[in-house]
Amino acid sequence: MKEQLESIRVKAMEALEDASTPAALEELRVKLLGKKGELTAVLKQMGKLSAEERPIMGQMANSVRAAIEEKLEERKETIHAAAMEARLAAETIDVTIPGESYCIGHQHPMNQVLQQIKDTFVGMGYEVYEAPEVELADYNFTRLNIEEGHPSRDRSDTFYFTDDDSVLLRTQTSPMQIRYMETHKPPICMLAPGRVFRKDEADATHSPMFHQIEGLVVAEDITMGDLKGALISILRKVYGESAATRFRPHHFPFTEPSCEMDMACHKCHGTGELDGQVCSTCHGEGWIEVLGAGMVHPKVLENCGIDPEKYSGFAFGMGLERMAMGQLKINDLRLIFDNDVRFLNQF
Ligand SMILES: [Zn+2]
């Protein structure tokens, strides 16, 4: 029995030394120390021994078990350390290699201009309002005093969704006036920027989709003086305090009286000439049209349930792209929509 135990110890040490994976170690542990293991098998024979021999063999068996357990633990640590070392070697990171750089974008130049305009109006007490781009012809035309048969209602100018021409892509931001007046009572002070759609071919100054910014103020005793004051101050905020402006009479179905506002050309500073040549930006006019405006037509107020005897107001609409082109000194509208990064990076 003594020889058996000694043989188990020697063989176990050799086998454990050769084991190179955690799985092989576990297999050996079961084989040597398990319930059906070799050591247990020897211990089962203890009953056959004499009373003197039993404690001696017991002690020896325990020391063999202890030796095997110690060796198991030692091999486990060695194998684990080797695996860790191999993994570290395989996953080494060279911290001296330059990192990947990420390009951080910024707001689109047109949105920068829009944000500036919005901020300015909000500072003057205007509320920013949004409404659907798919609009009813009733809101887009009829209730804005644009009658049946008006050229702007023509199918060649407007994207209609239905055969009866009752649903369309809004051609202007003015229907937002109607929507706002339907749901709000005076005093009203509203700014409504948004996309509008017309059947235009894209060229240097036209696009089938562009942006307008609509404004509406309705309260008691609003006059043309309020209109001029508000619009002159916004133009000065966007183009600088020295921006020269002028108002010209005009006609819109939904305002009366109506006007257009011009700004002195930013290229030739209102002279119409540039280096002895006719200025190409203003075509020699010296002025650039920036927006249309007017006093809200009494019929439009009535269409929205507002008493035109008690209230008056002004409205204006400006093309955002035109404002952006002027401010950013861009000469082709298509550049704004192409989204060429080389262009966008300049702003
Ligand atoms: Zn000019």
Boltz pocket constraint, residues with backbone or C-beta under 6 A from the ligand:
constraints:
  - pocket:
      binder: B
      contacts: [[A, 265], [A, 266], [A, 267], [A, 268], [A, 269], [A, 270], [A, 271], [A, 272], [A, 273], [A, 279], [A, 280], [A, 281], [A, 282], [A, 283], [A, 284], [A, 285], [A, 286], [A, 287]]
      max_distance: 6.0
